[in-house]
Amino acid sequence: MLTYYRSIGGKLTLAEGYIDGCWINAADPSPEELARISRETGLELDYLSYPLDPDERSRFEREDGNLLIIMQTSYRLPDTSDIPYDTVPLGILHTDHCLVTVCMLEDNPVIKDVISGLVRRVSTVKKNRLTLQLFLRNAQRFLIDVRQINKRVDVIEDKLENSQQNRELLNLLKLEKSLVYFMTGLKANEAMMERVKRDRIFEMYEEDSELLDDVLIENLQAIEMASIASNILTSMAGAFASVISNNVNQVVKVLTITTILVAIPTLVTSIFGMNVPVPFHDNPNGMWIVLGLAGGLAAGVGYLFYRWRVF
């Protein structure tokens, strides 16, 4: 899907088509839409297709005066997916007259936040400033998603205290896998942005340099938060694996004690049920005496278990 935007008074508005100074957003574009962008901007089709590769790494390159920047962005997967969060490349392309963003997602969270007005003073004419604003919002989105993961961990932790199944433990492992993807993407973004700062791939004024410094700080904070959360999850998974095992052992112990206590009356009544002469066989109250004996033996064994702190 292709959408054209231009800024008026620091706010984004929809444009009917291509004009100089616009921002073209290509969300999960079709080959025909990519061809249209190529005709309007002069960008090569291969250049436009790079961000559509899910395994594309964070980097930047120049070709024929055009600039391509690819960074990793976070996004939440549907509840039916194997993991709750993943990363996806977002391409930012500079031409002489416009800025183009390309992503394989129809609804990239970073682009959505910028379009919805969460980023202030957006100007599509100032391509370099808009690129840095996308960098900053991307780092903030990572921070938001890491905090959401921490909240989900707290919920799972409460369930794990009395759990005897592996479902919650598997959910922790899925969250840990998402954090690994986050840290990989964040570190790749950091390396790319450090090169942007060092090589000065586009002109930056003092305010832009300060904005890039803010981006690097936010990105570093996201890396540290993801690393801390991942370490906590690793330790928690091991600890709660032991908790689950201990809970299962407690259940097995109760079942074992119950089996022993039930087996004692069964043994006694089986002996007195044999077709041979036994005590109390001619006593009219023999049945009650046998039952009392069986119950007394079971109670005695139960008391011994209690004294030995078996349960």
PLY file of the C-alpha trace (Angstrom):
ply
format ascii 1.0
element vertex 311
property float x
property float y
property float z
element edge 310
property int vertex1
property int vertex2
end_header
0.00 0.00 0.00
1.36 3.41 -0.98
0.63 6.55 1.02
1.90 10.05 0.27
2.36 12.66 2.99
3.46 16.25 3.18
3.88 18.47 6.20
1.93 21.65 6.81
2.72 23.62 9.94
4.61 20.72 11.49
1.74 18.26 10.96
1.42 15.50 8.40
-1.36 15.59 5.85
-2.24 13.15 3.11
-1.26 14.02 -0.43
-3.03 12.73 -3.52
0.20 11.72 -5.22
3.84 12.49 -5.66
5.07 16.05 -5.17
8.53 17.36 -4.43
9.28 17.34 -0.71
6.78 14.60 0.10
7.19 11.43 2.15
6.22 8.19 0.40
5.38 5.33 2.73
5.31 1.87 1.11
3.76 -0.70 3.47
3.97 -4.27 2.18
4.15 -2.93 -1.39
3.29 -4.97 -4.44
5.64 -5.18 -7.43
3.42 -2.69 -9.26
3.66 -0.21 -6.39
7.44 -0.57 -6.25
7.58 0.08 -9.98
5.47 3.21 -9.49
7.86 4.51 -6.80
10.78 3.77 -9.11
9.21 5.81 -11.91
8.37 8.73 -9.61
11.67 8.91 -7.71
14.23 7.34 -10.04
15.21 4.72 -7.43
16.24 1.32 -8.69
13.84 -1.56 -8.00
16.60 -3.60 -6.32
17.30 -0.65 -4.06
13.64 -0.49 -3.05
13.45 -4.25 -2.47
16.29 -4.54 0.05
14.13 -3.63 3.10
11.59 -6.32 2.14
14.07 -9.05 3.03
13.22 -10.12 6.63
16.87 -11.09 7.22
18.32 -7.78 6.01
20.79 -6.30 8.52
20.95 -2.72 9.75
23.20 -0.68 7.46
23.40 2.27 5.08
24.78 2.73 1.60
24.93 5.33 -1.13
24.32 4.79 -4.82
24.07 7.43 -7.57
23.53 10.18 -5.02
20.70 8.30 -3.26
20.95 7.11 0.35
19.54 3.85 1.76
19.29 3.31 5.52
17.96 0.06 6.95
17.21 -0.34 10.65
15.54 -3.03 12.73
12.17 -2.21 14.28
10.16 -4.12 16.86
6.60 -5.28 16.42
4.14 -7.48 18.27
3.05 -10.73 16.71
-0.45 -12.23 16.98
-1.19 -14.36 20.05
-1.18 -17.49 17.90
2.48 -17.00 16.92
5.37 -18.96 18.39
6.87 -15.82 19.96
5.15 -12.62 21.14
7.60 -10.09 19.63
10.00 -9.98 16.71
12.00 -7.48 14.64
11.56 -6.44 11.02
13.67 -4.20 8.74
12.52 -0.69 7.89
14.12 1.01 4.90
14.56 4.79 4.70
15.60 6.12 1.28
16.69 9.66 0.48
16.42 11.12 -2.98
17.06 14.68 -4.08
13.38 15.58 -3.85
11.66 13.22 -1.39
11.96 10.60 1.35
10.72 7.01 0.95
10.12 4.41 3.66
9.66 0.74 2.77
8.61 -2.07 5.11
7.21 -5.55 4.68
4.62 -4.85 7.40
1.32 -3.21 6.56
1.31 -1.43 9.92
4.83 -0.75 11.16
4.59 0.62 14.74
7.26 3.29 14.17
5.59 4.64 11.03
2.20 4.43 12.72
3.41 6.51 15.66
4.82 9.21 13.40
1.67 9.37 11.26
-0.61 9.48 14.32
1.15 12.59 15.63
3.21 11.12 18.48
6.28 12.77 16.93
6.09 16.56 16.96
7.33 19.11 14.43
7.56 16.70 11.52
8.70 18.19 8.24
8.79 16.03 5.12
11.02 18.61 3.42
13.73 18.12 6.06
14.61 14.55 5.16
17.58 14.34 7.52
15.59 15.58 10.51
12.70 13.21 9.74
15.15 10.30 9.51
16.56 11.12 12.94
13.03 11.38 14.32
12.31 7.91 12.96
15.50 6.68 14.67
14.37 8.16 17.98
10.84 6.81 17.79
12.20 3.38 16.92
14.37 3.32 20.06
11.37 4.44 22.12
9.24 1.65 20.62
11.83 -0.90 21.71
11.68 0.52 25.24
7.87 0.32 25.25
7.91 -3.30 24.08
10.56 -4.31 26.64
8.38 -2.83 29.39
5.41 -4.80 28.05
7.51 -7.96 28.19
8.42 -7.20 31.81
4.72 -6.85 32.66
3.96 -10.20 31.03
6.81 -11.76 33.00
5.26 -10.49 36.26
1.91 -12.08 35.35
3.55 -15.40 34.49
5.60 -15.27 37.69
2.42 -15.14 39.80
1.04 -18.17 37.98
4.26 -20.15 38.30
4.25 -20.20 42.10
1.54 -22.86 42.20
2.00 -24.37 38.75
2.66 -28.04 38.11
2.71 -27.71 34.32
5.24 -26.43 31.81
2.94 -23.96 30.01
4.07 -20.89 31.97
7.71 -21.95 31.75
7.41 -22.25 27.97
5.87 -18.77 27.84
8.93 -17.44 29.67
11.20 -19.08 27.13
9.23 -17.46 24.29
9.65 -14.05 25.89
13.35 -14.70 26.32
13.60 -15.55 22.62
11.94 -12.23 21.76
14.45 -10.39 23.95
17.32 -12.07 22.11
15.89 -10.75 18.83
15.52 -7.32 20.42
19.12 -7.19 21.63
20.42 -8.35 18.25
18.40 -5.68 16.42
19.28 -2.93 18.90
23.00 -3.64 18.75
22.87 -3.65 14.94
21.01 -0.32 15.03
23.58 1.11 17.41
26.47 0.14 15.15
24.67 1.64 12.14
23.88 4.92 13.93
27.43 5.21 15.28
28.62 5.05 11.69
26.06 7.66 10.70
27.45 9.95 13.39
31.10 9.20 12.61
30.88 9.37 8.81
28.30 12.19 8.74
26.50 10.61 5.81
24.17 13.59 5.60
24.39 17.19 6.70
23.44 17.74 10.33
23.01 21.02 12.13
23.73 21.38 15.84
20.15 20.52 16.74
20.33 17.42 14.54
23.57 16.31 16.21
21.93 16.66 19.62
18.96 14.64 18.37
21.27 11.87 17.15
22.97 11.84 20.57
19.53 11.45 22.18
18.81 8.57 19.81
22.03 6.80 20.80
21.24 7.27 24.50
17.70 5.89 24.07
19.02 2.97 22.04
21.65 2.18 24.67
19.00 2.30 27.38
16.86 -0.13 25.37
19.84 -2.48 25.02
20.51 -2.40 28.75
16.84 -2.95 29.64
16.56 -5.86 27.20
19.79 -7.37 28.55
18.64 -7.07 32.17
15.24 -8.55 31.33
16.89 -11.41 29.45
19.21 -12.20 32.36
16.30 -12.12 34.80
14.30 -14.43 32.56
17.20 -16.88 32.29
17.58 -17.05 36.08
13.83 -17.15 36.62
13.33 -19.98 34.15
15.88 -22.12 35.99
14.45 -21.26 39.39
10.86 -21.93 38.42
11.80 -25.15 36.68
12.90 -26.29 40.13
9.68 -24.91 41.66
7.54 -26.85 39.18
9.56 -30.00 39.86
9.15 -29.48 43.60
5.39 -28.95 43.22
5.12 -32.19 41.27
7.18 -33.98 43.92
4.81 -32.74 46.60
1.85 -34.16 44.71
3.64 -37.48 44.20
4.51 -37.59 47.91
0.89 -37.05 48.93
-0.25 -39.77 46.52
2.40 -42.16 47.83
1.43 -41.58 51.49
-2.25 -41.99 50.60
-1.47 -45.27 48.80
0.42 -46.60 51.86
-2.35 -45.62 54.29
-5.01 -47.22 52.07
-2.91 -50.36 51.60
-2.76 -51.10 55.37
-6.55 -51.65 55.85
-6.60 -53.57 52.55
-3.88 -55.90 53.82
-5.61 -56.51 57.16
-9.03 -57.15 55.67
-7.48 -59.41 53.03
-5.93 -61.59 55.74
-9.20 -61.89 57.65
-11.05 -62.56 54.41
-9.13 -65.80 53.75
-11.03 -69.08 53.81
-9.02 -70.41 56.81
-9.54 -70.19 60.58
-8.56 -66.73 61.84
-9.10 -64.87 65.13
-12.59 -63.48 65.74
-14.11 -65.71 63.04
-16.84 -66.81 65.42
-17.24 -63.48 67.21
-20.44 -61.61 66.21
-18.51 -58.31 66.50
-15.52 -59.63 64.59
-16.04 -57.37 61.60
-15.93 -54.26 63.75
-12.89 -55.50 65.60
-11.07 -56.11 62.29
-12.08 -52.72 60.95
-10.95 -51.06 64.16
-7.63 -52.89 63.98
-7.11 -51.84 60.35
-8.08 -48.25 61.11
-5.82 -48.16 64.15
-2.82 -49.45 62.18
-3.43 -46.87 59.42
-3.77 -44.10 62.01
-0.57 -45.25 63.71
1.39 -45.21 60.48
-0.08 -41.79 59.65
1.04 -40.48 63.05
4.55 -41.79 62.43
4.64 -40.00 59.08
3.53 -36.82 60.86
6.20 -37.15 63.54
8.85 -37.79 60.91
7.62 -34.62 59.10
6.98 -36.56 55.92
4.08 -34.18 55.26
0 1
1 2
2 3
3 4
4 5
5 6
6 7
7 8
8 9
9 10
10 11
11 12
12 13
13 14
14 15
15 16
16 17
17 18
18 19
19 20
20 21
21 22
22 23
23 24
24 25
25 26
26 27
27 28
28 29
29 30
30 31
31 32
32 33
33 34
34 35
35 36
36 37
37 38
38 39
39 40
40 41
41 42
42 43
43 44
44 45
45 46
46 47
47 48
48 49
49 50
50 51
51 52
52 53
53 54
54 55
55 56
56 57
57 58
58 59
59 60
60 61
61 62
62 63
63 64
64 65
65 66
66 67
67 68
68 69
69 70
70 71
71 72
72 73
73 74
74 75
75 76
76 77
77 78
78 79
79 80
80 81
81 82
82 83
83 84
84 85
85 86
86 87
87 88
88 89
89 90
90 91
91 92
92 93
93 94
94 95
95 96
96 97
97 98
98 99
99 100
100 101
101 102
102 103
103 104
104 105
105 106
106 107
107 108
108 109
109 110
110 111
111 112
112 113
113 114
114 115
115 116
116 117
117 118
118 119
119 120
120 121
121 122
122 123
123 124
124 125
125 126
126 127
127 128
128 129
129 130
130 131
131 132
132 133
133 134
134 135
135 136
136 137
137 138
138 139
139 140
140 141
141 142
142 143
143 144
144 145
145 146
146 147
147 148
148 149
149 150
150 151
151 152
152 153
153 154
154 155
155 156
156 157
157 158
158 159
159 160
160 161
161 162
162 163
163 164
164 165
165 166
166 167
167 168
168 169
169 170
170 171
171 172
172 173
173 174
174 175
175 176
176 177
177 178
178 179
179 180
180 181
181 182
182 183
183 184
184 185
185 186
186 187
187 188
188 189
189 190
190 191
191 192
192 193
193 194
194 195
195 196
196 197
197 198
198 199
199 200
200 201
201 202
202 203
203 204
204 205
205 206
206 207
207 208
208 209
209 210
210 211
211 212
212 213
213 214
214 215
215 216
216 217
217 218
218 219
219 220
220 221
221 222
222 223
223 224
224 225
225 226
226 227
227 228
228 229
229 230
230 231
231 232
232 233
233 234
234 235
235 236
236 237
237 238
238 239
239 240
240 241
241 242
242 243
243 244
244 245
245 246
246 247
247 248
248 249
249 250
250 251
251 252
252 253
253 254
254 255
255 256
256 257
257 258
258 259
259 260
260 261
261 262
262 263
263 264
264 265
265 266
266 267
267 268
268 269
269 270
270 271
271 272
272 273
273 274
274 275
275 276
276 277
277 278
278 279
279 280
280 281
281 282
282 283
283 284
284 285
285 286
286 287
287 288
288 289
289 290
290 291
291 292
292 293
293 294
294 295
295 296
296 297
297 298
298 299
299 300
300 301
301 302
302 303
303 304
304 305
305 306
306 307
307 308
308 309
309 310
